[in-house]
Each structure stands twice: as structure tokens, then as C-alpha cells.
Amino acid sequence: KLRYDPVADFEPVGLVGYSPTLMVANANVGVKDVKDLVAQLKAKPDKYTYASAGNGTAPHFAAELFKLNAGVVMLGVPYKGSAPAVSDTIGGQTQFMFPSLFTAMPHVKSGKLKAMAVAGPKRSALLPDVPTLKEAGVDGVDVQQWYGLFAPAKTPAPIVKRLNEELNKFLAMKDVQERMNTMGIIPAPGTPEDFRKTQQRDIEVWTRVVKQAGIKVE
């Protein structure tokens, strides 16, 4: 029920950065690792529930992709944003979630959430002992959440170009890069066209996942 078209109504300016998706668990859940979770869910489908930031969000899609590739069943509970979803996972009302590393890191550091695996191509330098899902035995779950800058559709090309140049100057600053890295965000300077391709690629990938998982608007 959006009142705008997320593609047609905006002009890509540039990527700001990526944050790997992290599979996390309630700190007291009775699961040793991803292999153990898969075994438990295959023995007893829907034994656990996962929280998402809402239907159609990256944490929702990551969880559904995990279920598809692991061949398991796990009930999803959609929330209105990441904050309440994380809060209930910490509290135990739900047991698992797939937030961005940026969102999860403070709670992992405090011990309120347990990092299970990185849903990406490689381990995070911030959590070097946490395996990727592929290393943990579940391949094909690569969900990197990105942050980007857009302008209104039909913004003149020279203005988009100038905005992109200024954004890339900002992202090239050493102190900015260090601050972003400590927050779990990988700076990703590039051109507006690079950003457009990223957007188009994600639409194609997630359209396939929606069809395979049978995800519907509620």
C-alpha cells in the first residue's frame, strides 16, 4: 500500500555501504550451533520462531532463504521494525532473527544475543570466530543489507553527479571509514549506475525468493 514506486520515483545517487546479515539467537536458547538448530527443526518443525522487522524486509527474506536452503520449517513473527523484533528475541518471545550486523552488534557485545552465523560470503572482522552459514552447512544464504542515497526522480543529471562526488569524498575520509567499520558497515563508494545495478540485481534475486517461498502480502 505504498503511495510511491520505490524504483520509478527515485534517482539512485550512490551506495553508502553494506552491512552483512547476522543470524542471532536468544542468549538462553537450547541450540549449540546452526547444525544443531537444523537437526532440531527437522525433528520437530516449528519448534522455534524467528522475528523479522516486518514482511518484505531483509531480515524476513533472509530467514525465508535460510528455511528454503536448510529444508526446515520455522514460524515467522513480523514486527513493525527491527527494534521491537530485536527486543522480543532478547526477551525470548521469539528465538531467532536475521538483523544486519549494524543492528545486532551492540546486543552481541553485551551478551544479550548469541551470534550464530554470518549470512554472507565471508566472516566479519568484528566477529572472526563466527562462521558463515555456508561454513555451518547451509549454502546459498547471502544477504548483505545496503544503505544508499537517493534523489527524487528526474533530478537533473549534473546534480546527481555532484551529489555522488560529494558522497564519495565523504566515504573516502579515514575517520568516516573507521567509524563505519566499528559499527559493522563496509563503505561502498561508487557511481550512480553501480547503485542502479545493485538495486536491479536485488529486485531480481528477491522476486525469485518470494516466489519460491510463497511469500504473500498480508
Secondary structure, DSSP 8 states (H G I E B T S, - for coil): --SS-TTTTEEEEEEEEEEEEEEEEETT-S--SHHHHHHHHHHSTTSSEEEESSTTSHHHHHHHHHHHHHT---EEEE-SSHHHHHHHHHHTSS-EE--BHHHHHHHHHHTSEEEEEEESSS--TTSTTS-BTTTTT--S---EEEEEEEEETT--HHHHHHHHHHHHHHHT-HHHHHHHHHTT-EE----HHHHHHHHHHHHHHHHHHHHHHT----
